[in-house]
Amino acid sequence: MNAEIIFNVEESPDGGFDARALDAPIFTQADSIDELRDSVRDAVACHFEESDRPKMIRLHFVRDEIIAA
């Protein structure tokens, strides 16, 4: 059992947020941060058996920013 699972979270081009786990094939989307938290919890619960489920979920927000040179 891993103590933690990490998701990279990015703003979706269509609006909302996309979250992808780094060490497991889990992907989910939501319209708001609060919905994303619930969606990630549900996705983790569906992917892992209860005995193997990580105890902590870390959301790592990634944001691209373009600035003029």
Secondary structure, DSSP 4 states (H G I P E B T S, - for coil): --SEEEEEEEE-TTSSEEEEESSSS-EEEESSHHHHHHHHHHHHHHHS-GGG--SEEEEEE--------
